[in-house]
Amino acid sequence: MKRRYVFLLCLLLGWAVPASGQDDGARFYRGADLSYVNEMEDCGAVYRVRGEPRDPYAIFADYGANLVRIRLWHSPTWTAYSTLDDVIRSLRRAEALGMAVLLDFHYSDTWADPSKQIIPAAWAGLRDPDELGQALYQYTYDVLAQLDSLGLMPDMVQVGNEINTEILRAEGASGYPINWARNAYLLNQAIRAVRDAGAQSARPPRVMLHIAKPEEAEGWLLAAERAGVSDYDLIGLSYYPGWSVHSISTAGSVISQLRHRFDADVMIVETAYPWTLDGVNESAGNILGRDFLIEGYPASPDGQRRFLIDLAQAVFANGGLGIVYWEPAWVSTACRTLWGQGSHWENAAFFDFNAGNEVLDSISFLQYAYTYPVEVTLRLHVEAGEDAPESIFFRGDFTGMGRRLLPVARSEDGAYAFHTRLLPGRDIRYQFYAAAPASDDTALIQGACVDDDGFVTLTVPASDTVIELTAGGCPLPAG
């Protein structure tokens, strides 16, 4: 029996968005990693606005930051900072100013990144993966439970920092190839701890997986998915031009691809750009040099600002949830790092070391009038009785997936709903298919409304919307 497909209108009741397509950005994050602030202030740093000393947290809040990212090391012996007590100090400062918090578990006693994911000394003797997984679970749960008891439950939690390679490994171990049976078990234990702690809280945090380099994210996430890691809400990316092959534009395209392929929100949680190639005369040399510059964005305060505005707009244009700058308050002081006296980052901070740490105009990227995307739902009801398939397929020219189809599962009310986030006024082309591979025979929307390639065209409306389709017909005007 030939199936009969009926497409029905369903009006989305969501956030009210002005007709211009811009809102106040409250749904989207513009943030800063301020993990160094406590240490810098204790080392004597003073941050200034128009010559006047100011609380750096208040400076960022005043300039439009609505998210603070804070790192946590397990039990560092080489520093008194980024410990749980220091994190509590930082979270209280963010909470007092009404800023959301992203807590970054490094799961190490020192810096964790793709080249090193060194197991904390407290767990180094745990050879049994089950024992290690239980220690990881309990530590994560206990930290979050303590923060919650203080009214400081973070809004988002990273289970690891730049976890491109295998986590919780011995010092000197390469971490690649990844033992995915072990890696997935440990990640799932950390995720479960966040979920369990959140279930006891009035503010359950969202879970983030954080990968360095946009070009490495899809392959890692596919491997994680095959190994059974799926219960996460957000994908965090590090994007530094000197450590990535991607331009601003192509990094934005990766965000769209990851968002649609893995059905998760995507954020850039680390990025930076130098405002000068000079530095303070100290033994801590600057990390960001000429090889981190992109043509058209000079190493100047204006170049730094324009880089960040263009990158942030690319994030939002591709449906990303936000952008976080790393670490704009790491200024030079008499204190030392593991590698020298001073800061390795003063030429990428937001404060001018030539002018008593006067705030630079590049910080104003946080309050720029961005064009933000709207929520669009393409909602399809199939009237086919018991013959209704469990899933159908979708292709859109905005997904970053090329010709690859995306499955759309059937919900309890019988509808197939494809959700996305797009800029108002953008022209898109899309089609639903009853089966793969895609063809004219399996296309579910047919007739005069499809173009020569078999796609429906749509100009994205100015507000959150569910698009109406009729049997054998075309989408009606939205809203």
Sequence and secondary structure as in RCSB ss.txt:
>XXXX:A:sequence
MKRRYVFLLCLLLGWAVPASGQDDGARFYRGADLSYVNEMEDCGAVYRVRGEPRDPYAIFADYGANLVRIRLWHS
PTWTAYSTLDDVIRSLRRAEALGMAVLLDFHYSDTWADPSKQIIPAAWAGLRDPDELGQALYQYTYDVLAQLDSL
GLMPDMVQVGNEINTEILRAEGASGYPINWARNAYLLNQAIRAVRDAGAQSARPPRVMLHIAKPEEAEGWLLAAE
RAGVSDYDLIGLSYYPGWSVHSISTAGSVISQLRHRFDADVMIVETAYPWTLDGVNESAGNILGRDFLIEGYPAS
PDGQRRFLIDLAQAVFANGGLGIVYWEPAWVSTACRTLWGQGSHWENAAFFDFNAGNEVLDSISFLQYAYTYPVE
VTLRLHVEAGEDAPESIFFRGDFTGMGRRLLPVARSEDGAYAFHTRLLPGRDIRYQFYAAAPASDDTALIQGACV
DDDGFVTLTVPASDTVIELTAGGCPLPAG
>XXXX:A:secstr
                  TTS   STTSEEEEE TTHHHHHHTT  EEETTEEE HHHHHHHTT  EEEEEE SS
 SS SSSSHHHHHHHHHHHHHTT EEEEEE  SSS  BTTB B  GGGTT  SHHHHHHHHHHHHHHHHHHHHHT
T   SEEEESSS SS SSB TT    S  HHHHHHHHHHHHHHHHHHHHTSSS  EEEEEEESHHHHHHHHHHHH
HTT    SEEEEE  GGG S  HHHHHHHHHHHHHHHT EEEEEE    S S   SSSS  S  GGG BTTB SS
HHHHHHHHHHHHHHHHHTT  EEEES TT    S EETTEES S TTTSSEEGGGTSEE GGGGGGG      EE
EEEEEE   GGG  SEEEEEETTSS TT  EEEEB TTSEEEEEEEE TT EEEEEEESSSS  TTTBSS STTB
 TTS EEEE  SS EEE   TTS      
